[in-house]
């Protein structure tokens, strides 16, 4: 019965609201859409139960923050998420290489090097600022970039999100068995992939993240070693309103200890260190609502 209600009532209702908001944001200038989306995020987000994940995480990893400062950070996190939703139907207006662009790109030379090296490559980032901006830094510089994404549980909402992403220029491959063949095909063809690697994976590997072990998907490292390809960190920051800075860092040095298993863990440690550094720089721009670390009732696998 619950499945029937979710499929036939909850999902269509959620989708109708999302599609209506998307159409509303599309009618507005991008700055208005971003600002109104941010306002809605601040009003609604902190009241949701999942905001408690953010409060717990901020209290643990930023112990110097007062309760008022934690609440302010949660508010700004939701404002960022609301802005991201408002900007989603306007992704075509975020070409980094147009005059008076809303997006500044640092490290363009690393994109050009990967574009011209005749081998596959991997980019990684996380749910920071407006993460949908990341592929544009590559695709609009002549480097087609496919994206590995987590499919939304609501198929109607998933269709909406994918519609907004159509401008970014690459294909989108779902995580898991459904997209694995396409991912391998793309890398075999010398293409480039982007992955958001900051979410929890229950059957992943335990790797330190902000100083505490977290279940981490090893696919990025496994693909890097399988295809012997560069791994490039990409950081995106909101610089105020609907303006961004994308920093493409130099490719990581791949550990080479002689043990594939150890090398995968060590590479993911470096990846998580980058993500943690970015969170410390802008804690209000990361999506803290993920249940990223096990709680007191959960145990990491031995």
Residue pairs with C-beta under 8 A, 6 or more apart in sequence:
11 154
11 155
11 156
11 157
12 156
14 154
14 156
14 157
15 154
15 156
15 157
15 160
18 156
18 157
18 160
19 156
19 160
21 85
22 88
22 89
22 160
22 164
23 89
25 33
25 36
25 37
25 85
25 86
25 87
25 88
25 89
25 90
26 33
26 89
26 90
28 36
28 86
30 87
30 90
30 93
30 102
30 242
31 241
31 242
33 86
33 87
33 89
33 90
34 83
34 86
34 87
34 241
34 242
35 83
35 86
35 241
36 86
37 82
37 83
37 84
37 85
37 86
37 87
38 79
38 80
38 82
38 83
38 86
39 79
39 82
40 82
41 78
41 79
41 80
41 81
41 82
41 83
41 85
42 75
42 76
42 78
42 79
42 82
44 78
45 51
45 74
45 75
45 77
45 78
45 81
45 82
46 71
46 74
46 75
46 78
50 289
51 74
51 78
51 289
53 288
53 289
53 290
53 291
53 292
54 73
54 74
54 77
54 288
54 289
55 70
55 71
55 74
57 288
57 292
57 293
58 65
58 70
58 73
58 74
58 283
58 288
59 65
59 70
60 212
61 210
61 211
61 212
61 279
62 70
62 73
62 283
65 73
73 283
73 284
74 288
76 284
76 285
77 284
77 285
77 286
77 287
77 288
77 289
80 129
80 130
80 238
80 284
80 285
81 287
83 130
83 238
83 241
83 242
84 129
84 130
84 131
84 132
87 94
87 130
87 132
87 242
88 132
88 161
88 164
89 164
90 242
91 132
91 133
91 136
91 164
91 165
91 167
91 168
92 167
93 102
94 101
94 102
94 103
94 133
94 136
94 244
95 101
95 103
95 136
95 140
96 103
96 104
96 105
96 136
96 137
96 140
96 141
96 246
97 105
97 140
97 141
102 242
102 243
102 244
103 133
103 136
103 137
103 243
103 244
103 245
103 246
104 239
104 244
104 245
104 246
105 111
105 137
105 141
105 245
105 246
105 247
105 248
106 245
106 246
106 247
106 248
107 247
107 248
107 249
107 250
108 141
108 248
110 232
110 248
110 249
110 250
110 251
111 137
111 138
111 141
111 143
111 248
112 141
112 143
114 121
114 138
114 143
114 192
114 230
114 232
114 251
115 138
115 141
115 142
115 143
117 230
118 190
119 190
119 227
119 228
119 229
119 230
120 186
120 187
120 188
120 189
120 190
120 191
120 192
120 193
120 227
120 229
121 192
121 193
121 229
121 230
121 231
121 232
121 251
122 192
122 193
122 194
122 195
122 220
122 223
122 224
122 229
122 230
122 231
122 232
123 134
123 138
123 145
123 192
123 193
123 194
123 195
123 231
123 232
123 233
123 234
123 248
124 194
124 195
124 196
124 197
124 220
124 231
124 232
124 233
124 234
124 271
125 131
125 134
125 194
125 195
125 196
125 197
125 233
125 234
125 235
125 236
126 196
126 197
126 198
126 275
126 278
126 286
127 196
127 198
127 199
127 286
127 287
127 290
128 235
128 236
128 237
128 278
128 279
128 282
128 285
128 286
128 287
129 236
129 237
129 238
129 244
129 282
129 285
130 236
130 238
130 244
131 196
131 236
132 164
132 165
132 168
133 236
133 244
133 246
134 194
134 234
134 236
134 246
135 145
135 147
135 168
135 169
135 170
135 194
136 168
136 169
137 234
137 246
137 248
138 144
138 145
138 192
138 194
139 145
139 168
139 169
139 170
140 169
143 192
144 169
144 170
144 191
144 192
145 168
145 169
145 170
145 192
145 193
145 194
146 170
146 171
146 172
146 173
146 183
146 186
146 191
146 192
146 193
146 194
147 165
147 168
147 170
147 171
147 172
147 173
147 193
147 194
147 195
148 172
148 173
148 174
148 175
148 179
148 183
148 193
148 194
148 195
148 196
148 219
149 172
149 173
149 174
149 175
149 196
150 174
150 175
150 196
150 199
151 158
151 174
151 175
151 178
152 158
152 161
162 172
165 172
170 194
171 182
171 186
173 179
173 182
173 183
173 186
173 193
183 193
183 223
186 193
187 193
187 223
187 226
187 227
187 229
188 227
193 223
194 234
195 219
195 220
197 216
197 217
197 220
197 271
197 275
198 275
198 286
198 287
198 290
198 292
199 217
199 290
199 292
200 214
200 215
200 290
200 291
200 292
200 293
201 215
201 216
201 217
202 215
203 215
204 215
204 216
204 217
204 218
205 215
205 216
205 218
205 264
205 265
205 268
206 213
206 214
206 215
206 216
206 300
206 301
207 213
207 214
207 216
207 265
207 268
207 269
207 272
208 214
208 269
208 272
209 216
209 272
209 275
209 276
209 292
209 293
210 276
210 279
211 276
212 293
213 293
213 300
214 272
214 292
214 293
214 294
215 294
215 300
216 268
216 272
218 264
218 265
218 268
220 231
220 267
220 268
220 271
221 231
221 263
221 264
221 265
221 267
221 268
221 271
222 264
223 229
224 230
224 231
224 254
224 267
225 254
225 260
225 263
225 264
225 267
230 251
230 252
231 251
231 252
231 254
231 267
231 271
232 248
232 249
232 250
232 251
232 252
233 248
233 249
233 252
233 271
233 274
234 246
234 247
234 248
234 249
235 246
235 247
235 249
235 274
235 278
236 244
236 245
236 246
236 247
237 244
237 245
237 246
237 247
237 281
237 282
237 285
238 244
238 282
238 285
239 245
249 274
252 267
252 270
252 271
254 263
254 267
255 262
255 263
255 266
255 267
255 270
256 263
257 263
257 266
278 286
279 286
294 300
